[in-house]
Amino acid sequence: MNALGKKIRLLRHQKGWSQEDVAKRLDISIPAFSKIETGITDVNLSRLNQISKLFGLSLVQLMSTTDSEEEKEKADELAEMAKRLQSRDAEVIDLQKKVIDLYEQLHKR
């Protein structure tokens, strides 16, 4: 999947639209739209303009592959959450070990 296709897919998900929804709005088939998202097919300027308008972006905004500050903040937040989740996983494992130890102690009596 190319950067443009990924961006279009992300925009579609943000709107809560299916590929079918977007394909209908663009008046193309679902497989044709899928090929745009996956980068299998090249998109002409007219179609890019149509897609940008559909998502309320300028053509430049659609074509821009640089991450916005908001996207970077979200990525940082996700990374922090992943670290906290790993920490919690370690806590759960420690607690499970304690439960197993207590269970074994009870059954030795």
DSSP file (Angstrom, degrees, kcal/mol; ACC not computed):
  #  RESIDUE AA STRUCTURE BP1 BP2  ACC     N-H-->O    O-->H-N    N-H-->O    O-->H-N    TCO  KAPPA ALPHA  PHI   PSI    X-CA   Y-CA   Z-CA
    1    1 A M              0   0    0      0, 0.0    38,-0.2     0, 0.0    37,-0.1   0.000 360.0 360.0 360.0 129.8    0.0    0.0    0.0
    2    2 A N     >  -     0   0    0     35,-0.2     4,-2.5     1,-0.1     5,-0.2  -0.331 360.0-101.6 -84.2 170.6    1.5    3.4   -1.0
    3    3 A A  H  > S+     0   0    0      1,-0.2     4,-2.2     2,-0.2     5,-0.1   0.884 121.3  49.2 -61.8 -41.0    1.4    6.5    1.2
    4    4 A L  H  > S+     0   0    0      2,-0.2     4,-2.6     1,-0.2    -1,-0.2   0.930 111.3  49.4 -65.2 -44.6   -1.5    8.1   -0.7
    5    5 A G  H  > S+     0   0    0      1,-0.2     4,-2.5     2,-0.2    -2,-0.2   0.904 110.7  50.6 -60.1 -41.8   -3.6    4.9   -0.5
    6    6 A K  H  X S+     0   0    0     -4,-2.5     4,-2.6     1,-0.2    -1,-0.2   0.905 110.4  49.8 -62.3 -41.2   -2.9    4.7    3.2
    7    7 A K  H  X S+     0   0    0     -4,-2.2     4,-2.7     2,-0.2    -2,-0.2   0.916 110.8  48.5 -65.4 -42.6   -4.0    8.3    3.7
    8    8 A I  H  X S+     0   0    0     -4,-2.6     4,-2.4     2,-0.2    -2,-0.2   0.914 112.1  49.8 -62.9 -42.4   -7.2    7.7    1.7
    9    9 A R  H  X S+     0   0    0     -4,-2.5     4,-2.5     2,-0.2    -2,-0.2   0.922 111.1  49.2 -62.2 -44.2   -7.9    4.6    3.7
   10   10 A L  H  X S+     0   0    0     -4,-2.6     4,-2.4     1,-0.2    -2,-0.2   0.921 111.2  49.3 -61.1 -44.9   -7.3    6.5    7.0
   11   11 A L  H  X S+     0   0    0     -4,-2.7     4,-1.5     1,-0.2    -1,-0.2   0.898 110.5  51.1 -61.3 -40.4   -9.6    9.3    5.9
   12   12 A R  H  X>S+     0   0    0     -4,-2.4     5,-2.3     1,-0.2     4,-0.7   0.927 111.0  47.8 -63.1 -44.9  -12.3    6.8    4.9
   13   13 A H  H ><5S+     0   0    0     -4,-2.5     3,-0.7     1,-0.2    -2,-0.2   0.880 107.1  56.6 -64.2 -38.1  -12.0    5.2    8.4
   14   14 A Q  H 3<5S+     0   0    0     -4,-2.4    -1,-0.2     1,-0.3    -2,-0.2   0.842 109.2  46.5 -62.0 -33.0  -12.2    8.5   10.1
   15   15 A K  H 3<5S-     0   0    0     -4,-1.5    -1,-0.3    -3,-0.2    -2,-0.2   0.613 112.3-122.8 -82.1 -12.9  -15.5    9.2    8.4
   16   16 A G  T <<5 +     0   0    0     -4,-0.7     2,-0.3    -3,-0.7    -3,-0.2   0.753  62.0 146.8  76.0  23.9  -16.7    5.7    9.2
   17   17 A W      < -     0   0    0     -5,-2.3    -1,-0.3    -6,-0.2     2,-0.1  -0.677  43.0-135.5 -96.1 147.0  -17.3    4.9    5.6
   18   18 A S     >  -     0   0    0     -2,-0.3     4,-2.0    -3,-0.1     5,-0.2  -0.443  32.6-104.6 -85.9 169.4  -16.9    1.6    3.9
   19   19 A Q  H  > S+     0   0    0      1,-0.2     4,-2.8     2,-0.2     5,-0.2   0.882 124.8  55.7 -61.1 -36.2  -15.2    1.1    0.6
   20   20 A E  H  > S+     0   0    0      2,-0.2     4,-2.5     1,-0.2    -1,-0.2   0.914 104.2  52.9 -62.7 -42.3  -18.6    0.7   -0.9
   21   21 A D  H  > S+     0   0    0      1,-0.2     4,-1.9     2,-0.2    -1,-0.2   0.936 113.9  41.9 -57.8 -48.0  -19.7    4.1    0.5
   22   22 A V  H  X S+     0   0    0     -4,-2.0     4,-2.2     2,-0.2     5,-0.2   0.911 111.7  54.7 -68.7 -41.9  -16.8    5.9   -1.0
   23   23 A A  H  X>S+     0   0    0     -4,-2.8     5,-2.6     1,-0.2     4,-0.8   0.909 109.2  48.8 -58.4 -42.0  -17.0    4.0   -4.3
   24   24 A K  H ><5S+     0   0    0     -4,-2.5     3,-0.6     1,-0.2    -1,-0.2   0.919 110.5  50.2 -63.4 -42.8  -20.7    5.1   -4.7
   25   25 A R  H 3<5S+     0   0    0     -4,-1.9    -1,-0.2     1,-0.2    -2,-0.2   0.827 115.5  43.0 -65.3 -30.9  -19.8    8.7   -3.9
   26   26 A L  H 3<5S-     0   0    0     -4,-2.2    -1,-0.2     2,-0.1    -2,-0.2   0.516 110.1-125.3 -89.9  -6.5  -17.0    8.6   -6.5
   27   27 A D  T <<5S+     0   0    0     -4,-0.8     2,-0.3    -3,-0.6    -3,-0.2   0.915  71.1 115.8  59.8  46.4  -19.3    6.7   -9.0
   28   28 A I  S   <S-     0   0    0     -5,-2.6    -1,-0.2    -6,-0.1    -2,-0.1  -0.862  71.4 -87.6-132.8 170.1  -16.8    3.9   -9.4
   29   29 A S     >  -     0   0    0     -2,-0.3     4,-2.1     1,-0.1     5,-0.2  -0.368  34.1-116.5 -76.1 158.9  -16.8    0.2   -8.6
   30   30 A I  H  > S+     0   0    0      1,-0.2     4,-2.8     2,-0.2     5,-0.2   0.928 116.6  51.6 -61.3 -46.0  -15.7   -1.1   -5.2
   31   31 A P  H  > S+     0   0    0      0, 0.0     4,-2.1     0, 0.0    -1,-0.2   0.884 108.1  52.9 -59.5 -35.8  -12.8   -3.1   -6.8
   32   32 A A  H  > S+     0   0    0      2,-0.2     4,-1.2     1,-0.2    -2,-0.2   0.917 111.7  44.9 -65.0 -41.8  -11.7    0.1   -8.5
   33   33 A F  H  X S+     0   0    0     -4,-2.1     4,-2.3     1,-0.2     3,-0.3   0.905 109.8  55.3 -68.2 -39.8  -11.7    2.0   -5.3
   34   34 A S  H  X S+     0   0    0     -4,-2.8     4,-2.4     1,-0.2     6,-0.2   0.894 105.2  53.2 -58.0 -40.3   -9.9   -0.8   -3.5
   35   35 A K  H  X>S+     0   0    0     -4,-2.1     6,-1.5     2,-0.2     5,-1.3   0.816 106.8  52.7 -66.1 -30.1   -7.1   -0.6   -6.1
   36   36 A I  H ><5S+     0   0    0     -4,-1.2     3,-0.5    -3,-0.3    -2,-0.2   0.939 111.2  46.1 -67.8 -46.9   -6.8    3.1   -5.3
   37   37 A E  H 3<5S+     0   0    0     -4,-2.3    -2,-0.2     1,-0.2   -28,-0.2   0.876 115.8  44.8 -63.6 -38.1   -6.4    2.4   -1.6
   38   38 A T  H 3<5S-     0   0    0     -4,-2.4    -1,-0.2    -5,-0.2    -2,-0.2   0.576 109.6-121.3 -85.4  -8.3   -3.9   -0.4   -2.1
   39   39 A G  T <<5S+     0   0    0     -4,-0.7    -3,-0.2    -3,-0.5    -4,-0.1   0.622  75.0 127.4  80.6  12.3   -1.9    1.5   -4.7
   40   40 A I  S   <S+     0   0    0     -5,-1.3     2,-0.4    -6,-0.2    -4,-0.2   0.847  70.9  42.7 -69.1 -33.6   -2.4   -1.1   -7.4
   41   41 A T  S    S-     0   0    0     -6,-1.5     2,-0.2    -9,-0.1    -2,-0.1  -0.885  85.6-120.0-116.5 145.8   -3.7    1.5   -9.8
   42   42 A D        -     0   0    0     -2,-0.4     2,-0.5     1,-0.0    -6,-0.0  -0.577  28.1-136.0 -78.0 145.4   -2.4    5.0  -10.6
   43   43 A V        -     0   0    0     -2,-0.2     2,-0.1    -7,-0.1    -1,-0.0  -0.889  12.8-134.0-108.4 130.1   -4.9    7.7   -9.9
   44   44 A N     >  -     0   0    0     -2,-0.5     4,-2.4     1,-0.1     5,-0.2  -0.342  27.2-106.4 -78.3 165.6   -5.4   10.6  -12.4
   45   45 A L  H  > S+     0   0    0      1,-0.2     4,-2.5     2,-0.2     5,-0.2   0.853 118.5  55.5 -61.0 -38.2   -5.6   14.2  -11.3
   46   46 A S  H  > S+     0   0    0      2,-0.2     4,-2.0     1,-0.2    -1,-0.2   0.923 110.3  45.2 -61.4 -44.6   -9.3   14.4  -11.9
   47   47 A R  H  > S+     0   0    0      2,-0.2     4,-2.5     1,-0.2    -2,-0.2   0.889 111.6  52.8 -68.0 -39.2  -10.0   11.5   -9.6
   48   48 A L  H  X S+     0   0    0     -4,-2.4     4,-2.7     1,-0.2    -2,-0.2   0.904 109.1  49.9 -61.9 -40.6   -7.6   12.9   -7.0
   49   49 A N  H  X S+     0   0    0     -4,-2.5     4,-2.1     2,-0.2    -1,-0.2   0.905 110.4  50.0 -63.2 -41.3   -9.4   16.1   -7.1
   50   50 A Q  H  X S+     0   0    0     -4,-2.0     4,-1.9     2,-0.2    -2,-0.2   0.907 112.2  47.5 -63.2 -42.9  -12.7   14.3   -6.7
   51   51 A I  H  X S+     0   0    0     -4,-2.5     4,-1.8     2,-0.2    -2,-0.2   0.913 110.0  52.2 -66.1 -43.7  -11.4   12.4   -3.7
   52   52 A S  H  <>S+     0   0    0     -4,-2.7     5,-3.2     1,-0.2     4,-0.3   0.912 110.9  47.6 -61.2 -41.8   -9.9   15.5   -2.0
   53   53 A K  H ><5S+     0   0    0     -4,-2.1     3,-1.1     3,-0.2    -1,-0.2   0.884 106.7  57.8 -65.4 -38.1  -13.3   17.2   -2.3
   54   54 A L  H 3<5S+     0   0    0     -4,-1.9    -1,-0.2     1,-0.3    -2,-0.2   0.880 113.0  39.5 -59.0 -38.7  -15.1   14.2   -0.9
   55   55 A F  T 3<5S-     0   0    0     -4,-1.8    -1,-0.3     2,-0.1    -2,-0.2   0.350 116.4-112.5 -95.1   5.9  -13.0   14.4    2.2
   56   56 A G  T < 5S+     0   0    0     -3,-1.1     2,-0.3    -4,-0.3    -3,-0.2   0.837  75.2 124.9  70.2  33.5  -13.1   18.2    2.4
   57   57 A L      < -     0   0    0     -5,-3.2    -1,-0.2    -6,-0.2     2,-0.2  -0.818  63.1-112.3-119.6 159.7   -9.4   18.6    1.7
   58   58 A S     >  -     0   0    0     -2,-0.3     4,-2.2     1,-0.1     5,-0.2  -0.483  36.7-109.5 -79.1 164.0   -7.4   20.6   -0.8
   59   59 A L  H  > S+     0   0    0      1,-0.2     4,-2.4     2,-0.2     5,-0.2   0.883 121.3  53.6 -61.2 -38.3   -5.5   18.5   -3.4
   60   60 A V  H  > S+     0   0    0      2,-0.2     4,-1.6     1,-0.2    -1,-0.2   0.915 107.6  50.2 -63.5 -43.4   -2.3   19.6   -1.7
   61   61 A Q  H  4 S+     0   0    0      1,-0.2    -2,-0.2     2,-0.2    -1,-0.2   0.907 112.0  48.0 -62.4 -41.4   -3.5   18.4    1.7
   62   62 A L  H  < S+     0   0    0     -4,-2.2    -1,-0.2     1,-0.2    -2,-0.2   0.913 114.6  45.1 -64.6 -42.1   -4.5   15.0    0.2
   63   63 A M  H  < S+     0   0    0     -4,-2.4     2,-0.2    -5,-0.2    -1,-0.2   0.688  87.5 106.9 -77.2 -18.3   -1.2   14.6   -1.6
   64   64 A S     <  -     0   0    0     -4,-1.6    -4,-0.0    -5,-0.2    -3,-0.0  -0.441  44.7-176.2 -65.9 126.0    0.9   15.6    1.4
   65   65 A T        +     0   0    0     -2,-0.2     2,-0.2     2,-0.1    -1,-0.2   0.412  48.8 108.0-103.5  -0.1    2.6   12.6    2.9
   66   66 A T  S    S-     0   0    0      1,-0.1     2,-0.2     0, 0.0    -2,-0.0  -0.560  76.7-111.8 -78.1 143.7    4.1   14.4    5.8
   67   67 A D        -     0   0    0     -2,-0.2     2,-0.1     1,-0.1    -1,-0.1  -0.513  28.5-128.7 -73.6 137.7    2.6   13.7    9.2
   68   68 A S     >  -     0   0    0     -2,-0.2     4,-2.0     1,-0.1     5,-0.2  -0.372  26.2-106.4 -77.5 165.9    0.7   16.6   10.8
   69   69 A E  H  > S+     0   0    0      1,-0.2     4,-2.4     2,-0.2     5,-0.2   0.883 122.0  54.9 -60.1 -38.9    1.5   17.6   14.3
   70   70 A E  H  > S+     0   0    0      1,-0.2     4,-2.3     2,-0.2    -1,-0.2   0.905 106.9  49.5 -62.9 -42.1   -1.8   16.1   15.4
   71   71 A E  H  > S+     0   0    0      2,-0.2     4,-2.2     1,-0.2    -1,-0.2   0.884 110.5  50.7 -65.1 -37.9   -0.8   12.7   13.9
   72   72 A K  H  X S+     0   0    0     -4,-2.0     4,-2.5     2,-0.2    -2,-0.2   0.907 109.5  50.7 -65.3 -41.1    2.6   12.8   15.6
   73   73 A E  H  X S+     0   0    0     -4,-2.4     4,-2.5     1,-0.2    -2,-0.2   0.907 110.4  49.5 -62.7 -41.4    0.9   13.6   18.9
   74   74 A K  H  X S+     0   0    0     -4,-2.3     4,-2.5     2,-0.2    -1,-0.2   0.899 110.2  50.5 -64.3 -40.2   -1.4   10.6   18.4
   75   75 A A  H  X S+     0   0    0     -4,-2.2     4,-2.2     2,-0.2    -2,-0.2   0.909 111.5  48.3 -64.2 -41.8    1.5    8.3   17.6
   76   76 A D  H  X S+     0   0    0     -4,-2.5     4,-2.3     2,-0.2    -2,-0.2   0.907 111.4  50.3 -63.4 -41.8    3.3    9.5   20.7
   77   77 A E  H  X S+     0   0    0     -4,-2.5     4,-2.4     1,-0.2    -2,-0.2   0.907 110.3  49.8 -63.4 -42.0    0.2    8.9   22.8
   78   78 A L  H  X S+     0   0    0     -4,-2.5     4,-2.3     2,-0.2    -1,-0.2   0.897 109.5  51.5 -63.6 -39.8   -0.2    5.4   21.3
   79   79 A A  H  X S+     0   0    0     -4,-2.2     4,-2.0     2,-0.2    -2,-0.2   0.913 110.4  48.7 -63.0 -42.3    3.5    4.6   22.1
   80   80 A E  H  X S+     0   0    0     -4,-2.3     4,-2.3     1,-0.2    -2,-0.2   0.906 111.0  50.2 -63.7 -42.0    3.0    5.7   25.7
   81   81 A M  H  X S+     0   0    0     -4,-2.4     4,-2.5     1,-0.2    -1,-0.2   0.882 108.0  53.5 -63.9 -38.1   -0.2    3.6   26.0
   82   82 A A  H  X S+     0   0    0     -4,-2.3     4,-2.2     2,-0.2    -1,-0.2   0.900 108.7  49.5 -63.9 -40.2    1.7    0.6   24.6
   83   83 A K  H  X S+     0   0    0     -4,-2.0     4,-2.1     2,-0.2    -2,-0.2   0.925 111.9  48.1 -63.2 -44.2    4.4    1.1   27.3
   84   84 A R  H  X S+     0   0    0     -4,-2.3     4,-2.4     1,-0.2    -2,-0.2   0.884 110.2  52.5 -64.5 -37.6    1.8    1.3   30.0
   85   85 A L  H  X S+     0   0    0     -4,-2.5     4,-2.5     2,-0.2    -1,-0.2   0.905 107.8  50.8 -64.7 -41.7    0.1   -1.8   28.7
   86   86 A Q  H  X S+     0   0    0     -4,-2.2     4,-2.0     2,-0.2    -1,-0.2   0.903 110.2  50.7 -61.4 -40.9    3.3   -3.7   28.8
   87   87 A S  H  X S+     0   0    0     -4,-2.1     4,-1.9     1,-0.2    -2,-0.2   0.917 110.8  48.1 -62.4 -44.2    3.8   -2.7   32.4
   88   88 A R  H  X S+     0   0    0     -4,-2.4     4,-2.6     1,-0.2    -2,-0.2   0.880 107.8  55.5 -65.0 -38.2    0.3   -3.8   33.3
   89   89 A D  H  X S+     0   0    0     -4,-2.5     4,-2.3     1,-0.2    -1,-0.2   0.912 107.0  50.2 -60.0 -42.0    0.9   -7.1   31.5
   90   90 A A  H  X S+     0   0    0     -4,-2.0     4,-2.2     1,-0.2    -1,-0.2   0.895 110.0  50.7 -63.6 -40.4    4.0   -7.6   33.7
   91   91 A E  H  X S+     0   0    0     -4,-1.9     4,-2.4     2,-0.2    -2,-0.2   0.913 109.5  50.4 -62.8 -43.1    1.9   -6.8   36.8
   92   92 A V  H  X S+     0   0    0     -4,-2.6     4,-2.5     2,-0.2    -2,-0.2   0.914 109.7  50.5 -62.2 -43.2   -0.7   -9.3   35.8
   93   93 A I  H  X S+     0   0    0     -4,-2.3     4,-2.2     2,-0.2    -1,-0.2   0.918 110.3  49.8 -62.1 -43.4    1.9  -12.1   35.2
   94   94 A D  H  X S+     0   0    0     -4,-2.2     4,-2.0     1,-0.2    -2,-0.2   0.916 111.7  48.4 -61.3 -43.4    3.4  -11.4   38.7
   95   95 A L  H  X S+     0   0    0     -4,-2.4     4,-2.3     1,-0.2    -2,-0.2   0.884 109.3  53.0 -64.8 -38.5   -0.1  -11.6   40.3
   96   96 A Q  H  X S+     0   0    0     -4,-2.5     4,-2.4     1,-0.2    -1,-0.2   0.905 108.0  51.2 -62.9 -40.5   -0.8  -14.8   38.4
   97   97 A K  H  X S+     0   0    0     -4,-2.2     4,-2.6     1,-0.2    -2,-0.2   0.908 109.5  50.3 -62.2 -42.0    2.4  -16.3   39.8
   98   98 A K  H  X S+     0   0    0     -4,-2.0     4,-2.6     2,-0.2    -2,-0.2   0.905 110.0  50.0 -63.1 -41.9    1.4  -15.3   43.3
   99   99 A V  H  X S+     0   0    0     -4,-2.3     4,-2.5     2,-0.2    -2,-0.2   0.917 111.4  48.6 -62.6 -43.3   -2.0  -16.9   42.9
  100  100 A I  H  X S+     0   0    0     -4,-2.4     4,-2.5     2,-0.2    -2,-0.2   0.925 111.6  49.8 -63.0 -44.5   -0.4  -20.1   41.6
  101  101 A D  H  X S+     0   0    0     -4,-2.6     4,-2.2     1,-0.2    -2,-0.2   0.918 112.2  47.6 -60.2 -44.6    2.0  -20.1   44.6
  102  102 A L  H  X S+     0   0    0     -4,-2.6     4,-2.2     2,-0.2    -1,-0.2   0.897 111.2  51.3 -64.0 -40.7   -0.8  -19.6   47.1
  103  103 A Y  H  X S+     0   0    0     -4,-2.5     4,-1.8     1,-0.2    -2,-0.2   0.920 110.8  48.0 -61.4 -45.0   -2.8  -22.4   45.4
  104  104 A E  H  X S+     0   0    0     -4,-2.5     4,-0.9     1,-0.2    -2,-0.2   0.883 110.2  51.9 -65.6 -38.2    0.1  -24.8   45.6
  105  105 A Q  H  X S+     0   0    0     -4,-2.2     4,-0.7     1,-0.2     3,-0.5   0.897 109.1  50.8 -64.2 -40.7    0.7  -23.9   49.3
  106  106 A L  H  < S+     0   0    0     -4,-2.2     3,-0.4     1,-0.2    -1,-0.2   0.860 110.9  48.0 -65.6 -35.4   -2.9  -24.5   50.1
  107  107 A H  H  < S+     0   0    0     -4,-1.8    -1,-0.2     1,-0.2    -2,-0.2   0.593 100.8  65.1 -84.9 -10.1   -2.9  -27.9   48.5
  108  108 A K  H  <        0   0    0     -4,-0.9    -1,-0.2    -3,-0.5    -2,-0.2   0.724 360.0 360.0 -79.7 -21.7    0.4  -29.0   50.2
  109  109 A R     <        0   0    0     -4,-0.7    -1,-0.2    -3,-0.4    -2,-0.1   0.468 360.0 360.0 -74.5 360.0   -1.3  -29.0   53.6
